[in-house]
Amino acid sequence: MTGFETTIQRPFKVLATETISHKALDADIYSAIPTEKVDGTCCYVTTYKDQPYLWARLDRKPNKQAEKRFKNFLHSKENPKEFFWNVEEDFKPAPECWIPAKEIEQINGNPVPDENGHIPGWVPVEKNNKQYCWHSSVVNYEFEIALVHRHHLGLCWPIPDTYMNSKPVIINMNLNKCDSAFDIRFREPGGQRSKGASLCQEIST
């Protein structure tokens, strides 16, 4: 097999300089108000093991053969909704506790993939789950508590009436600066939160 090199031409350069570009000046950068970006992640709160549980997003994706067939179908400029999926054979196996997302169309009891060939769904976040370590760090099922976002931070929850009356929760992304995952600064209204966080939903009992 012969290797080859390819050159990607980019219409721009990324440089760190001591001067401010004219585009930034034209955008009136000196009057700009610096803000902090708070990253987020999809979460779901519903009953599991007879108690409220935090669930993480996990989409079922097609295996390599099915994905190749789907891409070839899309390249023919056909409507992705017209592609025939065999959910039992075309998709990678999912954990037994996996459930499809709400309002997913189903045919003969099987969820129908979306236009990207994925089946959105959820898996419960267990204690000390390494794959979902940021999720599991904000909940304690034994004591039925979670890290809750304080509205004085200026963040707004987009859905006023969330499932189970849940509220936003901060997932701590910088545990090195905290004594524990349930740092008191997250619980005091006047406290500060650690730099870098994600939003999920509060487990409400």
C-alpha positions in Angstrom: 0.0 0.0 0.0 1.4 3.3 -1.0 1.1 6.3 1.3 0.6 9.9 0.1 0.5 13.4 1.4 -2.1 16.0 0.9 -2.1 19.7 1.6 -5.1 21.5 2.9 -5.3 25.1 1.9 -6.8 27.3 4.6 -7.9 30.9 3.7 -6.8 32.2 7.1 -4.0 32.0 9.7 -4.3 31.9 13.5 -1.6 34.1 15.1 -1.0 35.3 18.6 0.4 38.9 18.3 0.7 42.0 20.4 -1.4 44.0 18.0 -5.2 44.2 17.7 -6.6 43.5 14.3 -8.5 46.2 12.5 -11.6 43.9 12.4 -11.6 43.8 16.2 -11.3 47.6 16.4 -14.1 48.0 13.8 -16.2 45.8 16.1 -15.6 48.3 19.0 -13.8 45.7 21.1 -13.0 48.3 23.8 -16.7 48.7 24.6 -17.2 44.9 24.7 -18.3 43.2 27.9 -16.3 40.1 28.7 -18.5 37.1 29.5 -17.9 33.5 30.7 -19.1 30.6 28.5 -20.8 27.9 30.5 -20.8 24.6 28.6 -23.7 22.2 28.8 -24.6 18.6 28.4 -27.8 16.8 27.7 -29.3 15.2 30.8 -32.6 13.5 31.8 -34.1 12.9 35.2 -36.6 10.1 35.7 -37.2 7.1 37.9 -34.8 4.2 37.9 -34.5 1.5 40.6 -37.5 3.1 42.3 -35.9 6.5 42.8 -35.2 9.6 40.8 -32.0 9.1 38.7 -29.8 11.2 36.6 -29.5 9.9 33.0 -26.8 10.8 30.4 -27.3 11.1 26.7 -26.3 8.0 24.6 -27.3 7.8 21.0 -27.3 4.4 19.3 -25.3 4.5 16.1 -25.2 2.2 13.1 -22.4 -0.3 12.6 -19.8 0.2 9.9 -21.7 -1.8 7.2 -25.0 0.0 7.8 -23.3 3.4 8.0 -21.6 2.8 4.7 -24.9 1.9 3.1 -26.5 5.0 4.6 -23.8 7.3 3.4 -24.0 5.9 -0.1 -27.8 6.4 0.0 -27.3 10.0 1.0 -24.7 10.6 -1.7 -27.4 9.6 -4.2 -29.3 12.7 -2.9 -32.2 10.6 -1.6 -34.3 11.6 1.3 -32.7 10.1 4.5 -36.2 9.4 5.9 -36.7 6.9 3.0 -33.7 4.8 3.9 -34.7 1.4 5.3 -33.1 0.5 8.7 -33.1 -2.9 10.3 -32.7 -1.7 13.9 -31.9 -5.2 15.3 -29.1 -5.8 12.8 -27.8 -2.3 11.7 -27.0 -0.8 15.0 -24.3 -1.3 17.6 -25.5 -3.0 20.8 -26.7 -0.7 23.6 -26.7 -1.3 27.4 -29.7 -3.2 28.7 -30.7 -0.1 30.7 -30.7 2.1 27.6 -34.0 3.8 26.7 -35.0 5.8 23.7 -35.6 9.5 24.0 -39.2 10.8 24.4 -41.2 11.4 21.2 -39.0 9.1 19.1 -41.1 7.6 16.3 -41.4 3.8 16.6 -42.4 1.1 14.2 -43.4 -2.3 15.4 -42.0 -1.4 18.8 -38.6 -0.4 17.5 -37.4 3.3 17.6 -36.8 4.9 14.2 -33.4 6.6 13.6 -33.3 10.3 12.9 -32.1 11.9 9.6 -28.5 11.4 10.8 -28.9 7.7 11.3 -28.8 8.0 15.1 -31.3 6.9 17.7 -31.2 9.4 20.6 -31.5 7.9 24.0 -30.4 7.8 27.6 -28.5 5.6 30.1 -28.7 6.0 33.9 -25.6 7.5 35.5 -24.3 5.0 38.2 -22.1 5.9 41.1 -18.4 6.3 40.2 -19.1 5.8 36.5 -15.9 6.7 34.7 -17.5 7.3 31.3 -19.9 9.8 32.8 -17.6 11.1 35.6 -18.8 14.7 35.4 -22.4 13.6 35.7 -21.8 11.2 38.6 -19.8 13.8 40.5 -22.9 16.0 41.0 -25.3 13.4 42.5 -25.3 11.3 45.6 -28.1 8.8 45.4 -27.6 7.5 48.9 -28.3 11.0 50.4 -30.6 12.0 47.5 -28.7 15.3 46.9 -27.3 17.1 43.8 -25.3 20.2 43.0 -27.8 22.9 42.1 -27.2 25.9 39.9 -27.8 29.2 41.7 -29.7 31.8 39.6 -27.6 34.7 40.8 -24.9 33.5 38.4 -27.0 34.9 35.6 -27.8 31.7 33.9 -31.3 30.9 32.7 -32.9 27.5 32.3 -34.6 27.4 28.9 -37.6 25.3 29.9 -39.6 26.7 32.8 -41.5 23.5 33.6 -39.0 20.7 33.3 -39.7 17.1 34.0 -40.2 16.2 37.7 -39.8 20.0 38.5 -36.1 19.7 38.0 -33.7 22.6 38.0 -30.3 23.2 36.5 -27.3 21.6 38.2 -23.7 22.5 37.9 -21.3 19.7 37.0 -17.9 20.6 38.5 -15.2 20.4 35.8 -12.3 21.4 37.9 -12.1 19.1 40.9 -8.5 20.0 41.6 -9.6 23.3 43.1 -12.2 21.7 45.4 -11.9 19.6 48.5 -14.6 17.3 47.3 -17.2 17.0 44.6 -19.8 18.5 46.9 -17.8 21.6 47.6 -19.6 24.1 50.0 -19.1 26.9 47.5 -21.8 25.3 45.3 -24.3 25.3 48.1 -23.9 28.8 49.5 -25.9 31.4 47.6 -23.1 33.9 48.0 -20.3 31.5 47.1 -18.3 31.2 43.9 -18.2 28.3 41.6 -15.2 26.6 40.2 -14.0 27.7 36.8 -15.5 25.6 34.1 -18.8 23.9 34.5 -21.6 22.2 32.7 -25.3 22.2 33.2 -27.6 19.3 33.8 -30.8 18.8 35.8 -31.4 18.5 39.5 -32.7 15.3 40.9 -35.9 16.4 42.6 -37.5 14.1 45.1 
